[in-house]
Amino acid sequence: MIRVLVADDQALVRAGVRMLLQVAGDMEVVAEAQDGAEAVRLAEQHLPDVILMDLRMPRVDGLEATRRVLAARPATRIVVLTTFAEDSDVYAALRAGAVGFLVKDDEPERMVDAVRRAVTGEQLLGPSVLRRVVARFLAAEEEATIPVPAVLTDRELEVLALVGTGLSNAEIAEELHVGITTVKSHVAAAMDKLGLRNRIQAAVVAYRSGLVDAAFRPVRHPRGGPLG
């Protein structure tokens, strides 16, 4: 059973999300928070697998709550809830370690799918959105190319490159003709070795290390041989 905490300052929104998730059958809303401070406290108390975190809340906003929760328990999967996809705080939350975001007027089924994907470490951004997010990250950082991470195996590099293109685990499995469990293992190993919290950060590393080009396509890596 997937344990979920819902953080939103609107009681009606919380009630609707609770009803939607609990009828899914494989998830349970273990707590509700009406502001960021309460979200942090309840996260420590209930240890949810996934937090659906509204950004605009009183006292402590969702961005700061995200930072505090992940500082205490990095394995928590946080999905940002927002009214506007272009909200600048969305990008800050992703930088802080949130695994993706949902716009509040998305289809209800997308929220259920997002919780399931978040708990398995899947990204919650399509390729086009991922590219915009990575571009934002790079605009705020030094864009010099960094070496291909030496700690990764060739297969992990190949998988990291495909993560950088925006593919899901299932799509990577199809591309490489391997099982999805194998892909998950390689993704997890690469992210653990590099100290990455989410696939967005992995995509930034893939870009800056030359595993994908400016169009987010896999390229040859310095160890020789093509990726993909």
N, C-alpha and C positions, 0 to 999 in steps of 0.2 A: 504494500500500500504506500503510495506517494504522499508524504506529509507536506502540506502547503500552509503557508501563512499569507494572509491577505492584508495589505496595508493601504488604506485609502481613507481620506477624511470624510467621505460621503457614505453614510450608513446604507443608503439604497444600493450603491455600487457594490459595497461589501456583501450585502445580502444576495444580490444577483449573481456575483461571482461564486459565492459559497454554493448556491443552488446548482449552478451550472457544473461546477467541478464534482460535487458529490454524487450527481446522477451518472457521472462517467463510469463509476464502479471500481476504479483502481486508484482513487485518490481521496484524501481526507483533509478537510480544512481544520487544522489543529488550533488555530488562533486567528483573531482579527485585531488589527491595530488602526487607530484613528489618526495617528501622527507618527513621525519618524522616531521619536524618543521611545514611544510604546513599542514600535516595531523592533527596535534594538533589544529592549528588555524581553519581549516575548520570544524573540529568536533565541536568546540565551536560555530561556526557560523551556521552550518546546522543541528546540533543535529541528526545525523543518528542513526538508530536502530542498524545497523551492519556496522563494518568496516572490509574490507579485507585488511590486513596489510602485505606488503612485509617486510622482516627483513633486507635485504641488501639495504639500501638507503643512499645517501649522507647527510651531515650536521648532522641530527639527525636520527639515525637508527630506525628500527621498534620496537625494544625492548624498547628503551627509550620512544618512542612515545606512546607505549602501556601503560607504567607506567603513563605518564603524562595525557593521555586521561582518564584512569580509576580513577586517583586521583581526577580529576575534575568532572567526570560523571560516577560513578561506574556501572550504569545500561547499559552502552553501551556494546554491544556484539562484541568482537574482534576475528576474525578468522585470524590466521597467515598464510601467503603464504610463502612457502619456496621451494628451489630447492632440498634440501636433508632432508629426514625425520629424520635423526640422527643428524642434526644440533644442537649443544649444546644450542644455543640461543632459539631454539624452547621450550626447557624445562624451560628456564628462563622466557620466555613469558607466558607459561602456569602457572608458579608459580606467575607471576605478575597479573594474572586474565584473560588471553585470554581463550576463551571457547573451542578452538581446533585448528587444523591446517590442511592445504591442501598442498599437494605436487603439484607443478605447472604442472606436466605432468599427473595429474589425468584426468579422463574422465570429459568432460564439464558438464554433468548432475550432477556430484558430487558437483560442486560448487553451482549450483542452489539449490540443496538439502541442502547443508551446510548452506546457508543463511536462508532458511526456518526453519531449525532445530535450528540454533543459536538464532533466534528471539524468539523462544518459550522456550529457556533455555535448549535445548537438548545438550548432549555431542556430540562431533564430532570425537570421538576416538573409535575404536573397542575395544573389551575386551582385546585382546593381547597387543595392543598399550597402553591402559590404564594401564595395569599391569607394563609395562616398565616405564611409566611415574611415577607411584606411587613409584616404586622401586628407581628411581632417587631421588625423593623427600625425601624418607626415608633415603637414603644413606647420605644425607646432614643434617639430623636432628637427634635428640635424638630418638631412636626407642623404648623407654620404653612404655608399654601399658598405655593408659590413661583411666579414668573411662568412662563408657557409659554416654553420655550427659543426665543429669537429666531433662533438660528442654523439652525433646522430649516425645511425647506420644509413647505408644507401637507400634502403627501403623506407626508413623513416623520413629521409629527405624527400623522397618521391611523394610520400603521403602528405608531408608538410606543404610541398608545392601545390598539390591539388586542393588542400585546405585553403591555400592562398588564392585559388581561383574562385572560391565561393561554393565548391561542391559539398554536398552533404555526405555523411558516411556511406549511405546507400549508393549514391552516385559514384563515389570513389571506388567502392567495391565493384561496381559494374565496369568502371573504367579499367581497373587493374585485373579483373577476372578472379577476384578472391572473395572470401566470405566477409560479411559485414562485421563479424566478431573479430576477424583478423585486422580489419581496418581500425576498429575501435581500439584494439590493443596497440597498434602502431601510433595512432593519434595520442593516446594517453601517455605512451612512453616518451614521445617527442616533447609533449607539453611538460611532462614531469622533469625531463632532463634540462629543459630550457627555463623552467620556473614560470611558465605561462599560466594564466588563470582561465583564458577562454580562447576561442578560435579567432576572434578579432585580433587579439595580440599576436596569435600565430600567423595570421595573414600579414601583419605588419613586418614580422621577422622574415617571412617568405619573400616579401617585396624588397626589403632592405638588404637581404643577403643574395639577391639576384636569382632566386628560385622561380620567380615569375617576373614578367616584363611589365612595362607601363600599361599594357592592355590586360593585365592579369591573366596572362597565358603562361603555362609552364615552359621553362627554357632549360638549356643545358647547364649543368652545374660544374664548378671547378674541378671536381674529382674525375671528370670525364664521363661521357655517355649521356644520352638524352634522358630527360625526365618525361614520364608518361609513355 
